[in-house]
Every structure is written in structure tokens, then in C-alpha cells.
Amino acid sequence: MQQAREFEAVFIAQMLKHSGFEKALTGNSGFGGESYASMLLEQYAEKITERGGFGLAENIYNQLIERGDDNGSIRSV
């Protein structure tokens, strides 16, 4: 389940980045601000996921279980 949650956090971070949220955080703060904003987005995404996220992690995990992969690792098809 942990891998599914990590995947969801990365997915949410990418959504936030491409939505323009990262640029809104940085403004005109230069390279240091961009680096900080990137780390902040990752933290926001992790917190969103910890609080239930979009339900993506649970769906991924359930699909892996249905395939008989109860330890959460992905096997080649």
C-alpha cells in the first residue's frame, strides 16, 4: 500500500506543478525560490495523500490485490 500512496503523492505533485501553483508560490524569487517551491509542492502532495488524497492509491492497491499481488510489488504481465 505504501508504494501506491507514494505514486499518488508524485501524481498530485505533478498536477499541482502543472496547474501553475508552483509559479504562484515562487513569484519573482529566482532559482532559490523555485527549488523551495518544488520541495513545498512535494510536501503538500504528501500531506494531501496522507489525508486520503484522491483515492487513487486505494484503487491501485485494490487492483494489485485483485491480480493476486498482495505484497504491493508490480510483476511484469
N, CA, C and O atoms as a Tripos MOL2 file, in Angstrom:
@<TRIPOS>MOLECULE
protein
  308   307    77     0     0
PROTEIN
NO_CHARGES

@<TRIPOS>ATOM
      1 N           0.8280   -1.2050    0.0000 N.3       1 MET1
      2 CA          0.0000    0.0000    0.0000 C.3       1 MET1
      3 C           0.8680    1.2630    0.0000 C.2       1 MET1
      4 O           0.4910    2.2910   -0.5610 O.2       1 MET1
      5 N           2.0370    1.1630    0.6400 N.am      2 GLN2
      6 CA          2.9050    2.3330    0.7200 C.3       2 GLN2
      7 C           3.3460    2.8060   -0.6680 C.2       2 GLN2
      8 O           3.3960    4.0080   -0.9290 O.2       2 GLN2
      9 N           3.6660    1.8570   -1.5590 N.am      3 GLN3
     10 CA          4.0880    2.2410   -2.9040 C.3       3 GLN3
     11 C           2.9620    2.9450   -3.6540 C.2       3 GLN3
     12 O           3.2080    3.8890   -4.4050 O.2       3 GLN3
     13 N           1.7500    2.4940   -3.4560 N.am      4 ALA4
     14 CA          0.5930    3.1300   -4.1080 C.3       4 ALA4
     15 C           0.4070    4.5470   -3.5840 C.2       4 ALA4
     16 O           0.0810    5.4520   -4.3520 O.2       4 ALA4
     17 N           0.6090    4.7510   -2.2900 N.am      5 ARG5
     18 CA          0.4860    6.1030   -1.7200 C.3       5 ARG5
     19 C           1.5880    7.0170   -2.2400 C.2       5 ARG5
     20 O           1.3480    8.1880   -2.5350 O.2       5 ARG5
     21 N           2.8040    6.4720   -2.3520 N.am      6 GLU6
     22 CA          3.9070    7.2750   -2.8850 C.3       6 GLU6
     23 C           3.6360    7.6690   -4.3350 C.2       6 GLU6
     24 O           3.9160    8.7970   -4.7400 O.2       6 GLU6
     25 N           3.0890    6.7310   -5.1150 N.am      7 PHE7
     26 CA          2.7440    7.0490   -6.5010 C.3       7 PHE7
     27 C           1.7000    8.1570   -6.5490 C.2       7 PHE7
     28 O           1.8100    9.0830   -7.3510 O.2       7 PHE7
     29 N           0.6890    8.0630   -5.6930 N.am      8 GLU8
     30 CA         -0.3510    9.0900   -5.6830 C.3       8 GLU8
     31 C           0.2380   10.4480   -5.2970 C.2       8 GLU8
     32 O          -0.1550   11.4700   -5.8590 O.2       8 GLU8
     33 N           1.1690   10.4710   -4.3520 N.am      9 ALA9
     34 CA          1.7920   11.7300   -3.9430 C.3       9 ALA9
     35 C           2.5680   12.3580   -5.1030 C.2       9 ALA9
     36 O           2.5040   13.5700   -5.3090 O.2       9 ALA9
     37 N           3.2970   11.5390   -5.8590 N.am     10 VAL10
     38 CA          4.0350   12.0500   -7.0210 C.3      10 VAL10
     39 C           3.0530   12.5850   -8.0640 C.2      10 VAL10
     40 O           3.2800   13.6370   -8.6620 O.2      10 VAL10
     41 N           1.9720   11.8540   -8.2720 N.am     11 PHE11
     42 CA          0.9550   12.2700   -9.2380 C.3      11 PHE11
     43 C           0.3340   13.6120   -8.8330 C.2      11 PHE11
     44 O           0.1650   14.4980   -9.6700 O.2      11 PHE11
     45 N           0.0000   13.7560   -7.5590 N.am     12 ILE12
     46 CA         -0.5940   15.0070   -7.0780 C.3      12 ILE12
     47 C           0.4010   16.1540   -7.2030 C.2      12 ILE12
     48 O           0.0260   17.2610   -7.5910 O.2      12 ILE12
     49 N           1.6720   15.8960   -6.8770 N.am     13 ALA13
     50 CA          2.6900   16.9440   -7.0090 C.3      13 ALA13
     51 C           2.7970   17.4200   -8.4500 C.2      13 ALA13
     52 O           2.9150   18.6200   -8.7000 O.2      13 ALA13
     53 N           2.7560   16.4950   -9.3940 N.am     14 GLN14
     54 CA          2.8140   16.8780  -10.8020 C.3      14 GLN14
     55 C           1.5740   17.6800  -11.2060 C.2      14 GLN14
     56 O           1.6740   18.6410  -11.9690 O.2      14 GLN14
     57 N           0.4240   17.2880  -10.7000 N.am     15 MET15
     58 CA         -0.7940   18.0460  -11.0010 C.3      15 MET15
     59 C          -0.7000   19.4710  -10.4670 C.2      15 MET15
     60 O          -1.0690   20.4240  -11.1540 O.2      15 MET15
     61 N          -0.2030   19.6120   -9.2360 N.am     16 LEU16
     62 CA         -0.0590   20.9420   -8.6500 C.3      16 LEU16
     63 C           0.9310   21.7840   -9.4510 C.2      16 LEU16
     64 O           0.7010   22.9680   -9.6960 O.2      16 LEU16
     65 N           2.0320   21.1570   -9.8540 N.am     17 LYS17
     66 CA          3.0510   21.8730  -10.6210 C.3      17 LYS17
     67 C           2.4880   22.3690  -11.9500 C.2      17 LYS17
     68 O           2.6850   23.5270  -12.3200 O.2      17 LYS17
     69 N           1.8000   21.5050  -12.6520 N.am     18 HIS18
     70 CA          1.2850   21.8740  -13.9790 C.3      18 HIS18
     71 C           0.0450   22.7650  -13.9070 C.2      18 HIS18
     72 O          -0.3630   23.3430  -14.9140 O.2      18 HIS18
     73 N          -0.5450   22.8750  -12.7350 N.am     19 SER19
     74 CA         -1.6940   23.7670  -12.5920 C.3      19 SER19
     75 C          -1.2670   25.2230  -12.4310 C.2      19 SER19
     76 O          -2.0960   26.1310  -12.4800 O.2      19 SER19
     77 N           0.0360   25.4360  -12.2380 N.am     20 GLY20
     78 CA          0.5320   26.7930  -12.0510 C.3      20 GLY20
     79 C           0.7240   27.1610  -10.5930 C.2      20 GLY20
     80 O           1.1200   28.2850  -10.2860 O.2      20 GLY20
     81 N           0.4530   26.2430   -9.7010 N.am     21 PHE21
     82 CA          0.5720   26.5130   -8.2640 C.3      21 PHE21
     83 C           2.0200   26.8090   -7.8820 C.2      21 PHE21
     84 O           2.2840   27.6640   -7.0360 O.2      21 PHE21
     85 N           2.9560   26.0960   -8.5120 N.am     22 GLU22
     86 CA          4.3800   26.3140   -8.2180 C.3      22 GLU22
     87 C           4.7930   27.7350   -8.5820 C.2      22 GLU22
     88 O           5.5130   28.3840   -7.8230 O.2      22 GLU22
     89 N           4.3470   28.2190   -9.7270 N.am     23 LYS23
     90 CA          4.6830   29.5900  -10.1550 C.3      23 LYS23
     91 C           4.0490   30.6190   -9.2310 C.2      23 LYS23
     92 O           4.6330   31.6690   -8.9640 O.2      23 LYS23
     93 N           2.8570   30.3120   -8.7470 N.am     24 ALA24
     94 CA          2.2030   31.2230   -7.8120 C.3      24 ALA24
     95 C           2.9900   31.3150   -6.5070 C.2      24 ALA24
     96 O           3.0290   32.3730   -5.8790 O.2      24 ALA24
     97 N           3.6120   30.2240   -6.1000 N.am     25 LEU25
     98 CA          4.4090   30.2210   -4.8710 C.3      25 LEU25
     99 C           5.7110   30.9860   -5.0330 C.2      25 LEU25
    100 O           6.1580   31.6530   -4.0990 O.2      25 LEU25
    101 N           6.3260   30.8980   -6.2060 N.am     26 THR26
    102 CA          7.6480   31.4940   -6.3960 C.3      26 THR26
    103 C           7.6040   32.9730   -6.7290 C.2      26 THR26
    104 O           8.4520   33.7340   -6.2630 O.2      26 THR26
    105 N           6.6380   33.3900   -7.5200 N.am     27 GLY27
    106 CA          6.6060   34.7930   -7.9360 C.3      27 GLY27
    107 C           7.8850   35.1510   -8.6600 C.2      27 GLY27
    108 O           8.2210   34.5270   -9.6660 O.2      27 GLY27
    109 N           8.5960   36.1360   -8.1700 N.am     28 ASN28
    110 CA          9.8760   36.5590   -8.7630 C.3      28 ASN28
    111 C          11.0320   36.2460   -7.8200 C.2      28 ASN28
    112 O          11.9360   37.0660   -7.6620 O.2      28 ASN28
    113 N          11.0150   35.0870   -7.2000 N.am     29 SER29
    114 CA         12.0040   34.7790   -6.1700 C.3      29 SER29
    115 C          13.2760   34.1390   -6.6940 C.2      29 SER29
    116 O          14.1780   33.8620   -5.9030 O.2      29 SER29
    117 N          13.3870   33.8920   -7.9910 N.am     30 GLY30
    118 CA         14.6170   33.3610   -8.5640 C.3      30 GLY30
    119 C          14.7820   31.8700   -8.3600 C.2      30 GLY30
    120 O          13.8380   31.1610   -8.0090 O.2      30 GLY30
    121 N          16.0220   31.4020   -8.5930 N.am     31 PHE31
    122 CA         16.3000   29.9610   -8.5590 C.3      31 PHE31
    123 C          16.0540   29.3530   -7.1810 C.2      31 PHE31
    124 O          15.4750   28.2710   -7.0800 O.2      31 PHE31
    125 N          16.4810   30.0260   -6.1290 N.am     32 GLY32
    126 CA         16.2710   29.5030   -4.7740 C.3      32 GLY32
    127 C          14.8010   29.3370   -4.4580 C.2      32 GLY32
    128 O          14.4070   28.3600   -3.8230 O.2      32 GLY32
    129 N          13.9960   30.2740   -4.8900 N.am     33 GLY33
    130 CA         12.5570   30.1940   -4.6690 C.3      33 GLY33
    131 C          11.9210   29.0600   -5.4310 C.2      33 GLY33
    132 O          10.9940   28.4150   -4.9410 O.2      33 GLY33
    133 N          12.4210   28.8090   -6.6430 N.am     34 GLU34
    134 CA         11.8980   27.7060   -7.4450 C.3      34 GLU34
    135 C          12.2110   26.3670   -6.7910 C.2      34 GLU34
    136 O          11.3680   25.4700   -6.7680 O.2      34 GLU34
    137 N          13.4230   26.2320   -6.2590 N.am     35 SER35
    138 CA         13.7990   24.9910   -5.5720 C.3      35 SER35
    139 C          12.9390   24.7890   -4.3330 C.2      35 SER35
    140 O          12.4590   23.6860   -4.0710 O.2      35 SER35
    141 N          12.7490   25.8540   -3.5800 N.am     36 TYR36
    142 CA         11.9170   25.7790   -2.3780 C.3      36 TYR36
    143 C          10.4800   25.4250   -2.7400 C.2      36 TYR36
    144 O           9.8580   24.5990   -2.0720 O.2      36 TYR36
    145 N           9.9540   26.0360   -3.7820 N.am     37 ALA37
    146 CA          8.5740   25.7750   -4.1880 C.3      37 ALA37
    147 C           8.3930   24.3320   -4.6110 C.2      37 ALA37
    148 O           7.3520   23.7360   -4.3350 O.2      37 ALA37
    149 N           9.3840   23.7580   -5.2750 N.am     38 SER38
    150 CA          9.3160   22.3630   -5.6960 C.3      38 SER38
    151 C           9.2410   21.4360   -4.4880 C.2      38 SER38
    152 O           8.4440   20.4980   -4.4640 O.2      38 SER38
    153 N          10.0700   21.7000   -3.4940 N.am     39 MET39
    154 CA         10.0400   20.8850   -2.2710 C.3      39 MET39
    155 C           8.7270   21.0800   -1.5180 C.2      39 MET39
    156 O           8.1810   20.1320   -0.9550 O.2      39 MET39
    157 N           8.2300   22.3000   -1.5110 N.am     40 LEU40
    158 CA          6.9710   22.5850   -0.8320 C.3      40 LEU40
    159 C           5.8110   21.8580   -1.5070 C.2      40 LEU40
    160 O           4.9270   21.3350   -0.8290 O.2      40 LEU40
    161 N           5.8120   21.8230   -2.8370 N.am     41 LEU41
    162 CA          4.7760   21.0820   -3.5620 C.3      41 LEU41
    163 C           4.8030   19.6030   -3.1960 C.2      41 LEU41
    164 O           3.7510   18.9890   -3.0120 O.2      41 LEU41
    165 N           5.9930   19.0300   -3.0900 N.am     42 GLU42
    166 CA          6.1110   17.6220   -2.7110 C.3      42 GLU42
    167 C           5.5260   17.3870   -1.3170 C.2      42 GLU42
    168 O           4.8470   16.3880   -1.0810 O.2      42 GLU42
    169 N           5.7950   18.3130   -0.4020 N.am     43 GLN43
    170 CA          5.2580   18.1780    0.9540 C.3      43 GLN43
    171 C           3.7370   18.3100    0.9630 C.2      43 GLN43
    172 O           3.0470   17.5510    1.6430 O.2      43 GLN43
    173 N           3.2220   19.2700    0.2080 N.am     44 TYR44
    174 CA          1.7630   19.4110    0.0920 C.3      44 TYR44
    175 C           1.1440   18.1310   -0.4560 C.2      44 TYR44
    176 O           0.1270   17.6610    0.0530 O.2      44 TYR44
    177 N           1.7560   17.5710   -1.4890 N.am     45 ALA45
    178 CA          1.2360   16.3530   -2.1030 C.3      45 ALA45
    179 C           1.2440   15.1950   -1.1170 C.2      45 ALA45
    180 O           0.2890   14.4190   -1.0680 O.2      45 ALA45
    181 N           2.3100   15.0660   -0.3290 N.am     46 GLU46
    182 CA          2.3690   14.0060    0.6780 C.3      46 GLU46
    183 C           1.2760   14.1840    1.7270 C.2      46 GLU46
    184 O           0.6370   13.2120    2.1300 O.2      46 GLU46
    185 N           1.0600   15.4110    2.1660 N.am     47 LYS47
    186 CA          0.0160   15.6750    3.1690 C.3      47 LYS47
    187 C          -1.3730   15.3960    2.6090 C.2      47 LYS47
    188 O          -2.2250   14.8360    3.2990 O.2      47 LYS47
    189 N          -1.5960   15.7850    1.3660 N.am     48 ILE48
    190 CA         -2.8930   15.5020    0.7330 C.3      48 ILE48
    191 C          -3.1240   14.0030    0.6770 C.2      48 ILE48
    192 O          -4.2200   13.5220    0.9670 O.2      48 ILE48
    193 N          -2.0760   13.2630    0.2990 N.am     49 THR49
    194 CA         -2.1840   11.8090    0.2020 C.3      49 THR49
    195 C          -2.4180   11.1800    1.5690 C.2      49 THR49
    196 O          -3.2310   10.2650    1.6970 O.2      49 THR49
    197 N          -1.7140   11.6610    2.5920 N.am     50 GLU50
    198 CA         -1.8900   11.1420    3.9530 C.3      50 GLU50
    199 C          -3.3280   11.3120    4.4370 C.2      50 GLU50
    200 O          -3.8210   10.5120    5.2320 O.2      50 GLU50
    201 N          -3.9850   12.3420    3.9610 N.am     51 ARG51
    202 CA         -5.3630   12.6240    4.3980 C.3      51 ARG51
    203 C          -6.4020   12.0460    3.4570 C.2      51 ARG51
    204 O          -7.5610   12.4610    3.4710 O.2      51 ARG51
    205 N          -5.9870   11.0850    2.6340 N.am     52 GLY52
    206 CA         -6.9480   10.4030    1.7770 C.3      52 GLY52
    207 C          -6.7700   10.6820    0.3070 C.2      52 GLY52
    208 O          -7.2460    9.9090   -0.5240 O.2      52 GLY52
    209 N          -6.0960   11.7680   -0.0420 N.am     53 GLY53
    210 CA         -5.8220   12.0890   -1.4330 C.3      53 GLY53
    211 C          -7.0630   12.0650   -2.3020 C.2      53 GLY53
    212 O          -8.1360   12.5130   -1.8970 O.2      53 GLY53
    213 N          -6.9000   11.5360   -3.4990 N.am     54 PHE54
    214 CA         -7.9990   11.4310   -4.4610 C.3      54 PHE54
    215 C          -8.5700   10.0230   -4.4970 C.2      54 PHE54
    216 O          -9.4830    9.7410   -5.2740 O.2      54 PHE54
    217 N          -8.0380    9.1370   -3.6620 N.am     55 GLY55
    218 CA         -8.4820    7.7440   -3.6760 C.3      55 GLY55
    219 C          -7.7410    6.9030   -4.6890 C.2      55 GLY55
    220 O          -8.0510    5.7250   -4.8680 O.2      55 GLY55
    221 N          -6.7640    7.4960   -5.3540 N.am     56 LEU56
    222 CA         -6.0090    6.7870   -6.3780 C.3      56 LEU56
    223 C          -5.1970    5.6390   -5.7730 C.2      56 LEU56
    224 O          -5.1540    4.5490   -6.3420 O.2      56 LEU56
    225 N          -4.5590    5.8730   -4.6330 N.am     57 ALA57
    226 CA         -3.7300    4.8380   -4.0010 C.3      57 ALA57
    227 C          -4.5580    3.6050   -3.6670 C.2      57 ALA57
    228 O          -4.1160    2.4780   -3.8930 O.2      57 ALA57
    229 N          -5.7430    3.8110   -3.1350 N.am     58 GLU58
    230 CA         -6.5950    2.6810   -2.7750 C.3      58 GLU58
    231 C          -7.0140    1.8890   -4.0120 C.2      58 GLU58
    232 O          -7.0450    0.6590   -3.9870 O.2      58 GLU58
    233 N          -7.3350    2.6040   -5.0950 N.am     59 ASN59
    234 CA         -7.7200    1.9230   -6.3290 C.3      59 ASN59
    235 C          -6.5610    1.1180   -6.9120 C.2      59 ASN59
    236 O          -6.7530   -0.0130   -7.3570 O.2      59 ASN59
    237 N          -5.3740    1.6900   -6.9100 N.am     60 ILE60
    238 CA         -4.2020    0.9700   -7.4090 C.3      60 ILE60
    239 C          -3.9560   -0.2670   -6.5550 C.2      60 ILE60
    240 O          -3.7400   -1.3590   -7.0790 O.2      60 ILE60
    241 N          -3.9920   -0.0890   -5.2460 N.am     61 TYR61
    242 CA         -3.7460   -1.2090   -4.3300 C.3      61 TYR61
    243 C          -4.7860   -2.3130   -4.5310 C.2      61 TYR61
    244 O          -4.4380   -3.4920   -4.5940 O.2      61 TYR61
    245 N          -6.0360   -1.9380   -4.6290 N.am     62 ASN62
    246 CA         -7.0980   -2.9350   -4.8180 C.3      62 ASN62
    247 C          -6.9290   -3.6900   -6.1340 C.2      62 ASN62
    248 O          -7.1880   -4.8920   -6.1900 O.2      62 ASN62
    249 N          -6.4990   -3.0020   -7.1920 N.am     63 GLN63
    250 CA         -6.2740   -3.6800   -8.4630 C.3      63 GLN63
    251 C          -5.1060   -4.6570   -8.3690 C.2      63 GLN63
    252 O          -5.1350   -5.7290   -8.9740 O.2      63 GLN63
    253 N          -4.0770   -4.2810   -7.6060 N.am     64 LEU64
    254 CA         -2.9570   -5.2080   -7.4140 C.3      64 LEU64
    255 C          -3.3960   -6.4350   -6.6260 C.2      64 LEU64
    256 O          -2.9720   -7.5530   -6.9190 O.2      64 LEU64
    257 N          -4.2420   -6.2250   -5.6320 N.am     65 ILE65
    258 CA         -4.7560   -7.3390   -4.8330 C.3      65 ILE65
    259 C          -5.5930   -8.2670   -5.7190 C.2      65 ILE65
    260 O          -5.4730   -9.4880   -5.6260 O.2      65 ILE65
    261 N          -6.4340   -7.6920   -6.5720 N.am     66 GLU66
    262 CA         -7.2640   -8.4990   -7.4700 C.3      66 GLU66
    263 C          -6.4150   -9.3550   -8.4000 C.2      66 GLU66
    264 O          -6.8160  -10.4540   -8.7850 O.2      66 GLU66
    265 N          -5.2430   -8.8450   -8.7550 N.am     67 ARG67
    266 CA         -4.3350   -9.6160   -9.6120 C.3      67 ARG67
    267 C          -3.6000  -10.6890   -8.8150 C.2      67 ARG67
    268 O          -2.8840  -11.5110   -9.3870 O.2      67 ARG67
    269 N          -3.7770  -10.6800   -7.5070 N.am     68 GLY68
    270 CA         -3.1120  -11.6590   -6.6640 C.3      68 GLY68
    271 C          -1.7530  -11.2070   -6.1840 C.2      68 GLY68
    272 O          -0.9420  -12.0240   -5.7490 O.2      68 GLY68
    273 N          -1.4980   -9.9250   -6.2550 N.am     69 ASP69
    274 CA         -0.2140   -9.3760   -5.8480 C.3      69 ASP69
    275 C          -0.3840   -8.6870   -4.5000 C.2      69 ASP69
    276 O          -0.4420   -7.4590   -4.4320 O.2      69 ASP69
    277 N          -0.4630   -9.4720   -3.4280 N.am     70 ASP70
    278 CA         -0.8020   -8.9210   -2.1230 C.3      70 ASP70
    279 C           0.3450   -8.2270   -1.4130 C.2      70 ASP70
    280 O           0.1110   -7.6170   -0.3690 O.2      70 ASP70
    281 N           1.5810   -8.2840   -1.9190 N.am     71 ASN71
    282 CA          2.6620   -7.5760   -1.2570 C.3      71 ASN71
    283 C           2.9030   -6.1880   -1.8550 C.2      71 ASN71
    284 O           3.7780   -5.4600   -1.3860 O.2      71 ASN71
    285 N           2.1420   -5.8170   -2.8810 N.am     72 GLY72
    286 CA          2.2050   -4.4730   -3.4320 C.3      72 GLY72
    287 C           3.2640   -4.2770   -4.4970 C.2      72 GLY72
    288 O           3.3500   -3.1920   -5.0730 O.2      72 GLY72
    289 N           4.0790   -5.2920   -4.7840 N.am     73 SER73
    290 CA          5.0680   -5.1250   -5.8480 C.3      73 SER73
    291 C           4.4310   -5.4270   -7.1840 C.2      73 SER73
    292 O           3.4710   -6.1930   -7.2650 O.2      73 SER73
    293 N           4.9520   -4.8370   -8.2130 N.am     74 ILE74
    294 CA          4.3710   -4.9890   -9.5480 C.3      74 ILE74
    295 C           5.1660   -6.0310  -10.3190 C.2      74 ILE74
    296 O           6.3900   -5.9480  -10.4090 O.2      74 ILE74
    297 N           4.4710   -7.0020  -10.8670 N.am     75 ARG75
    298 CA          5.1000   -8.0300  -11.6830 C.3      75 ARG75
    299 C           4.8480   -7.7120  -13.1420 C.2      75 ARG75
    300 O           3.8690   -7.0530  -13.4940 O.2      75 ARG75
    301 N           5.7530   -8.1920  -13.9880 N.am     76 SER76
    302 CA          5.5360   -7.9820  -15.4180 C.3      76 SER76
    303 C           4.4070   -8.8870  -15.8790 C.2      76 SER76
    304 O           4.2310   -9.9920  -15.3650 O.2      76 SER76
    305 N           3.6500   -8.4100  -16.8470 N.am     77 VAL77
    306 CA          2.4720   -9.1320  -17.3390 C.3      77 VAL77
    307 C           2.8450  -10.0130  -18.5040 C.2      77 VAL77
    308 O           1.9870  -10.7020  -19.0560 O.2      77 VAL77
@<TRIPOS>BOND
     1     1     2 1
     2     2     3 1
     3     3     4 2
     4     3     5 am
     5     5     6 1
     6     6     7 1
     7     7     8 2
     8     7     9 am
     9     9    10 1
    10    10    11 1
    11    11    12 2
    12    11    13 am
    13    13    14 1
    14    14    15 1
    15    15    16 2
    16    15    17 am
    17    17    18 1
    18    18    19 1
    19    19    20 2
    20    19    21 am
    21    21    22 1
    22    22    23 1
    23    23    24 2
    24    23    25 am
    25    25    26 1
    26    26    27 1
    27    27    28 2
    28    27    29 am
    29    29    30 1
    30    30    31 1
    31    31    32 2
    32    31    33 am
    33    33    34 1
    34    34    35 1
    35    35    36 2
    36    35    37 am
    37    37    38 1
    38    38    39 1
    39    39    40 2
    40    39    41 am
    41    41    42 1
    42    42    43 1
    43    43    44 2
    44    43    45 am
    45    45    46 1
    46    46    47 1
    47    47    48 2
    48    47    49 am
    49    49    50 1
    50    50    51 1
    51    51    52 2
    52    51    53 am
    53    53    54 1
    54    54    55 1
    55    55    56 2
    56    55    57 am
    57    57    58 1
    58    58    59 1
    59    59    60 2
    60    59    61 am
    61    61    62 1
    62    62    63 1
    63    63    64 2
    64    63    65 am
    65    65    66 1
    66    66    67 1
    67    67    68 2
    68    67    69 am
    69    69    70 1
    70    70    71 1
    71    71    72 2
    72    71    73 am
    73    73    74 1
    74    74    75 1
    75    75    76 2
    76    75    77 am
    77    77    78 1
    78    78    79 1
    79    79    80 2
    80    79    81 am
    81    81    82 1
    82    82    83 1
    83    83    84 2
    84    83    85 am
    85    85    86 1
    86    86    87 1
    87    87    88 2
    88    87    89 am
    89    89    90 1
    90    90    91 1
    91    91    92 2
    92    91    93 am
    93    93    94 1
    94    94    95 1
    95    95    96 2
    96    95    97 am
    97    97    98 1
    98    98    99 1
    99    99   100 2
   100    99   101 am
   101   101   102 1
   102   102   103 1
   103   103   104 2
   104   103   105 am
   105   105   106 1
   106   106   107 1
   107   107   108 2
   108   107   109 am
   109   109   110 1
   110   110   111 1
   111   111   112 2
   112   111   113 am
   113   113   114 1
   114   114   115 1
   115   115   116 2
   116   115   117 am
   117   117   118 1
   118   118   119 1
   119   119   120 2
   120   119   121 am
   121   121   122 1
   122   122   123 1
   123   123   124 2
   124   123   125 am
   125   125   126 1
   126   126   127 1
   127   127   128 2
   128   127   129 am
   129   129   130 1
   130   130   131 1
   131   131   132 2
   132   131   133 am
   133   133   134 1
   134   134   135 1
   135   135   136 2
   136   135   137 am
   137   137   138 1
   138   138   139 1
   139   139   140 2
   140   139   141 am
   141   141   142 1
   142   142   143 1
   143   143   144 2
   144   143   145 am
   145   145   146 1
   146   146   147 1
   147   147   148 2
   148   147   149 am
   149   149   150 1
   150   150   151 1
   151   151   152 2
   152   151   153 am
   153   153   154 1
   154   154   155 1
   155   155   156 2
   156   155   157 am
   157   157   158 1
   158   158   159 1
   159   159   160 2
   160   159   161 am
   161   161   162 1
   162   162   163 1
   163   163   164 2
   164   163   165 am
   165   165   166 1
   166   166   167 1
   167   167   168 2
   168   167   169 am
   169   169   170 1
   170   170   171 1
   171   171   172 2
   172   171   173 am
   173   173   174 1
   174   174   175 1
   175   175   176 2
   176   175   177 am
   177   177   178 1
   178   178   179 1
   179   179   180 2
   180   179   181 am
   181   181   182 1
   182   182   183 1
   183   183   184 2
   184   183   185 am
   185   185   186 1
   186   186   187 1
   187   187   188 2
   188   187   189 am
   189   189   190 1
   190   190   191 1
   191   191   192 2
   192   191   193 am
   193   193   194 1
   194   194   195 1
   195   195   196 2
   196   195   197 am
   197   197   198 1
   198   198   199 1
   199   199   200 2
   200   199   201 am
   201   201   202 1
   202   202   203 1
   203   203   204 2
   204   203   205 am
   205   205   206 1
   206   206   207 1
   207   207   208 2
   208   207   209 am
   209   209   210 1
   210   210   211 1
   211   211   212 2
   212   211   213 am
   213   213   214 1
   214   214   215 1
   215   215   216 2
   216   215   217 am
   217   217   218 1
   218   218   219 1
   219   219   220 2
   220   219   221 am
   221   221   222 1
   222   222   223 1
   223   223   224 2
   224   223   225 am
   225   225   226 1
   226   226   227 1
   227   227   228 2
   228   227   229 am
   229   229   230 1
   230   230   231 1
   231   231   232 2
   232   231   233 am
   233   233   234 1
   234   234   235 1
   235   235   236 2
   236   235   237 am
   237   237   238 1
   238   238   239 1
   239   239   240 2
   240   239   241 am
   241   241   242 1
   242   242   243 1
   243   243   244 2
   244   243   245 am
   245   245   246 1
   246   246   247 1
   247   247   248 2
   248   247   249 am
   249   249   250 1
   250   250   251 1
   251   251   252 2
   252   251   253 am
   253   253   254 1
   254   254   255 1
   255   255   256 2
   256   255   257 am
   257   257   258 1
   258   258   259 1
   259   259   260 2
   260   259   261 am
   261   261   262 1
   262   262   263 1
   263   263   264 2
   264   263   265 am
   265   265   266 1
   266   266   267 1
   267   267   268 2
   268   267   269 am
   269   269   270 1
   270   270   271 1
   271   271   272 2
   272   271   273 am
   273   273   274 1
   274   274   275 1
   275   275   276 2
   276   275   277 am
   277   277   278 1
   278   278   279 1
   279   279   280 2
   280   279   281 am
   281   281   282 1
   282   282   283 1
   283   283   284 2
   284   283   285 am
   285   285   286 1
   286   286   287 1
   287   287   288 2
   288   287   289 am
   289   289   290 1
   290   290   291 1
   291   291   292 2
   292   291   293 am
   293   293   294 1
   294   294   295 1
   295   295   296 2
   296   295   297 am
   297   297   298 1
   298   298   299 1
   299   299   300 2
   300   299   301 am
   301   301   302 1
   302   302   303 1
   303   303   304 2
   304   303   305 am
   305   305   306 1
   306   306   307 1
   307   307   308 2
@<TRIPOS>SUBSTRUCTURE
     1 MET1         2 RESIDUE 1 A MET
     2 GLN2         6 RESIDUE 1 A GLN
     3 GLN3        10 RESIDUE 1 A GLN
     4 ALA4        14 RESIDUE 1 A ALA
     5 ARG5        18 RESIDUE 1 A ARG
     6 GLU6        22 RESIDUE 1 A GLU
     7 PHE7        26 RESIDUE 1 A PHE
     8 GLU8        30 RESIDUE 1 A GLU
     9 ALA9        34 RESIDUE 1 A ALA
    10 VAL10       38 RESIDUE 1 A VAL
    11 PHE11       42 RESIDUE 1 A PHE
    12 ILE12       46 RESIDUE 1 A ILE
    13 ALA13       50 RESIDUE 1 A ALA
    14 GLN14       54 RESIDUE 1 A GLN
    15 MET15       58 RESIDUE 1 A MET
    16 LEU16       62 RESIDUE 1 A LEU
    17 LYS17       66 RESIDUE 1 A LYS
    18 HIS18       70 RESIDUE 1 A HIS
    19 SER19       74 RESIDUE 1 A SER
    20 GLY20       78 RESIDUE 1 A GLY
    21 PHE21       82 RESIDUE 1 A PHE
    22 GLU22       86 RESIDUE 1 A GLU
    23 LYS23       90 RESIDUE 1 A LYS
    24 ALA24       94 RESIDUE 1 A ALA
    25 LEU25       98 RESIDUE 1 A LEU
    26 THR26      102 RESIDUE 1 A THR
    27 GLY27      106 RESIDUE 1 A GLY
    28 ASN28      110 RESIDUE 1 A ASN
    29 SER29      114 RESIDUE 1 A SER
    30 GLY30      118 RESIDUE 1 A GLY
    31 PHE31      122 RESIDUE 1 A PHE
    32 GLY32      126 RESIDUE 1 A GLY
    33 GLY33      130 RESIDUE 1 A GLY
    34 GLU34      134 RESIDUE 1 A GLU
    35 SER35      138 RESIDUE 1 A SER
    36 TYR36      142 RESIDUE 1 A TYR
    37 ALA37      146 RESIDUE 1 A ALA
    38 SER38      150 RESIDUE 1 A SER
    39 MET39      154 RESIDUE 1 A MET
    40 LEU40      158 RESIDUE 1 A LEU
    41 LEU41      162 RESIDUE 1 A LEU
    42 GLU42      166 RESIDUE 1 A GLU
    43 GLN43      170 RESIDUE 1 A GLN
    44 TYR44      174 RESIDUE 1 A TYR
    45 ALA45      178 RESIDUE 1 A ALA
    46 GLU46      182 RESIDUE 1 A GLU
    47 LYS47      186 RESIDUE 1 A LYS
    48 ILE48      190 RESIDUE 1 A ILE
    49 THR49      194 RESIDUE 1 A THR
    50 GLU50      198 RESIDUE 1 A GLU
    51 ARG51      202 RESIDUE 1 A ARG
    52 GLY52      206 RESIDUE 1 A GLY
    53 GLY53      210 RESIDUE 1 A GLY
    54 PHE54      214 RESIDUE 1 A PHE
    55 GLY55      218 RESIDUE 1 A GLY
    56 LEU56      222 RESIDUE 1 A LEU
    57 ALA57      226 RESIDUE 1 A ALA
    58 GLU58      230 RESIDUE 1 A GLU
    59 ASN59      234 RESIDUE 1 A ASN
    60 ILE60      238 RESIDUE 1 A ILE
    61 TYR61      242 RESIDUE 1 A TYR
    62 ASN62      246 RESIDUE 1 A ASN
    63 GLN63      250 RESIDUE 1 A GLN
    64 LEU64      254 RESIDUE 1 A LEU
    65 ILE65      258 RESIDUE 1 A ILE
    66 GLU66      262 RESIDUE 1 A GLU
    67 ARG67      266 RESIDUE 1 A ARG
    68 GLY68      270 RESIDUE 1 A GLY
    69 ASP69      274 RESIDUE 1 A ASP
    70 ASP70      278 RESIDUE 1 A ASP
    71 ASN71      282 RESIDUE 1 A ASN
    72 GLY72      286 RESIDUE 1 A GLY
    73 SER73      290 RESIDUE 1 A SER
    74 ILE74      294 RESIDUE 1 A ILE
    75 ARG75      298 RESIDUE 1 A ARG
    76 SER76      302 RESIDUE 1 A SER
    77 VAL77      306 RESIDUE 1 A VAL
